[in-house]
Amino acid sequence: MRAPRPRAWAPAVRRLAATVALAVALGGVSPAPGARAAAAPHDTVTESPPAPPILHGRKPPAPAPPASAAERARQQFAQGLAYERQGLGAPAIVSFSNALKLDPELRDANYHIGMLFVRVGQYRAAEQAFAAELARHPDHLDAARELGLSHARLGRTARAITELERVSRQRPRDGETWRALGFAYAQAGRGADAERAL
């Protein structure tokens, strides 16, 4: 029997088969015409973030100017109040102290520091904070009342009574001041005056 005669298209088929085999080996098989290929995970199209606009000849915008010392002091003070509301005394004291470094005239910062020291029974530190508040703001009657109470708690009753009597004259209807004065009188052993004040 005779060998079959090669057909004219056989060499073209062999070349096509070799090309497909090579494409498969290299991973570059294209889908059949009209068919949709499934995208490989690494082929998914994702959008990159937009690029900043490039305007030739223009400078980029300047960074925001730094806040003034007074503004930073107010921010520190607000942070201190937030810590105080959360019951975080130490961070609050640090924030109030930072505010005072930026603006020594800031009202109420020393007062809040003093009240935080009172809460933990550190009356000497509280006394210093209230005195510092009054040195800058002599009209701060709450600080004056708390200074008088601190004096009384530390056994300095004569100074406490003097301070609290002054505050009671300026605030004759303030119950807290009268209670503080009554406490100072009681610490001094002046029971009758303490009863009248309370």
C-alpha positions in Angstrom: 0.0 0.0 0.0 1.1 3.4 -0.8 1.7 6.1 1.8 -0.9 8.7 1.8 0.0 11.8 -0.1 0.4 14.9 2.0 -2.3 17.4 1.4 -1.4 20.9 0.5 -2.9 22.4 3.6 -1.0 20.0 6.0 2.1 22.3 6.4 -0.2 25.2 7.2 -1.9 23.2 9.9 1.4 22.1 11.4 2.6 25.7 11.5 -0.7 26.8 13.2 -0.5 23.9 15.7 3.1 25.0 16.5 2.0 28.6 17.0 -0.8 27.6 19.3 1.4 25.3 21.3 3.9 28.1 21.7 1.2 30.6 22.7 -0.1 28.1 25.3 3.3 27.6 26.7 3.9 31.3 27.0 0.4 31.9 28.5 -0.8 34.2 25.8 -3.7 32.3 24.2 -6.3 34.7 22.9 -9.9 33.8 23.0 -11.7 32.5 20.0 -13.3 35.2 17.8 -16.6 36.3 19.3 -16.0 34.6 22.7 -15.4 36.6 25.9 -12.4 35.6 27.9 -12.6 35.5 31.7 -10.3 38.0 33.2 -7.6 36.8 35.5 -7.6 38.4 38.9 -4.5 40.3 38.2 -6.0 41.6 35.0 -8.9 43.4 36.7 -9.1 47.1 35.9 -9.0 49.4 38.9 -9.0 53.1 38.9 -6.0 54.8 40.3 -6.5 57.9 42.5 -6.8 61.1 40.5 -3.5 62.9 40.0 -3.2 66.4 41.3 -3.8 69.0 38.6 -0.6 70.3 37.0 -0.8 73.9 36.1 2.5 74.8 34.5 3.9 78.1 35.7 1.9 78.1 39.0 3.4 77.4 42.4 1.6 74.8 44.6 -0.6 76.3 47.3 1.2 77.4 50.4 0.6 75.3 53.5 -1.8 76.7 56.1 -0.1 79.2 58.4 0.7 77.9 61.8 -1.9 78.8 64.4 -1.1 81.7 66.7 0.1 81.0 70.3 -3.2 82.2 71.6 -5.1 79.9 69.3 -3.0 76.9 70.3 -3.5 77.9 73.9 -7.2 77.8 73.5 -6.9 74.4 71.8 -4.9 73.1 74.7 -7.4 74.5 77.1 -10.3 72.8 75.3 -8.4 69.6 75.3 -7.9 70.0 79.1 -11.6 70.5 79.6 -12.3 67.3 77.5 -9.9 65.3 79.6 -11.4 66.7 82.8 -14.9 65.7 81.8 -13.6 62.2 81.1 -12.1 62.0 84.6 -8.5 62.0 83.3 -6.8 64.3 85.7 -3.2 64.0 84.8 -3.6 64.6 81.0 -6.0 67.5 81.8 -3.3 69.1 84.1 -0.7 68.7 81.3 -3.1 70.3 78.7 -3.9 73.2 81.0 -0.2 73.7 81.8 0.6 73.7 78.1 -2.1 76.3 77.5 -0.5 78.5 80.2 2.9 78.2 78.6 1.5 79.4 75.4 -0.7 82.2 77.0 0.1 83.0 80.6 -2.9 85.3 80.8 -5.4 82.6 79.9 -8.3 82.8 82.3 -9.5 79.7 84.3 -6.6 77.3 83.4 -4.9 77.6 86.8 -8.4 77.4 88.4 -9.1 74.1 86.7 -5.6 72.8 87.6 -6.4 73.7 91.3 -9.7 71.9 91.2 -8.1 68.8 89.8 -5.5 68.8 92.6 -8.4 69.3 95.1 -10.0 66.1 93.8 -7.0 64.0 94.6 -6.3 65.7 98.0 -3.2 67.6 96.9 -4.1 70.9 98.7 -0.7 72.5 98.6 -0.6 72.2 94.8 -4.2 73.4 94.6 -3.4 76.4 96.8 -0.5 77.3 94.4 -2.7 77.0 91.4 -5.5 79.1 92.9 -3.0 81.8 94.0 -1.6 81.9 90.5 -5.1 82.3 89.0 -5.8 85.2 91.4 -2.4 86.8 90.7 -3.5 87.2 87.0 -7.2 87.6 87.6 -8.0 89.1 91.0 -11.7 89.2 90.2 -11.9 85.4 89.9 -14.1 84.8 93.0 -14.4 81.1 92.5 -10.6 80.8 92.7 -10.6 83.1 95.8 -13.2 80.8 97.5 -11.2 77.7 96.6 -8.0 79.3 97.8 -9.7 80.1 101.1 -10.8 76.5 101.4 -7.3 75.2 100.6 -5.9 77.4 103.4 -8.5 75.9 105.8 -7.7 72.4 104.7 -4.0 73.0 105.3 -4.7 74.5 108.8 -4.1 78.1 107.9 -7.4 79.2 109.3 -6.7 82.9 109.8 -5.8 83.3 106.1 -8.8 81.1 105.1 -11.2 83.2 107.1 -9.8 86.5 105.8 -10.1 85.3 102.2 -13.5 83.8 102.5 -15.0 86.8 104.4 -13.8 89.0 101.5 -15.5 86.7 99.0 -18.7 86.5 101.1 -18.9 90.3 101.1 -18.7 90.4 97.3 -21.1 87.4 96.9 -23.5 87.7 99.8 -26.0 85.2 98.2 -23.5 82.5 97.2 -24.2 79.4 99.2 -20.9 77.7 98.4 -18.9 80.6 99.8 -20.9 80.5 103.0 -20.4 76.8 103.4 -16.7 77.3 102.8 -16.6 80.1 105.4 -18.5 77.9 107.9 -15.9 75.1 107.3 -13.0 77.6 108.0 -14.7 78.8 111.2 -15.2 75.2 112.3 -11.5 74.5 111.6 -10.6 77.5 113.7 -12.7 76.3 116.6 -15.3 79.1 116.2 -18.4 77.0 116.4 -21.0 79.8 116.8 -19.6 81.6 113.7 -19.6 78.4 111.8 -23.3 77.8 112.6 -24.2 81.3 111.6 -22.3 80.9 108.3 -24.0 77.6 107.5 
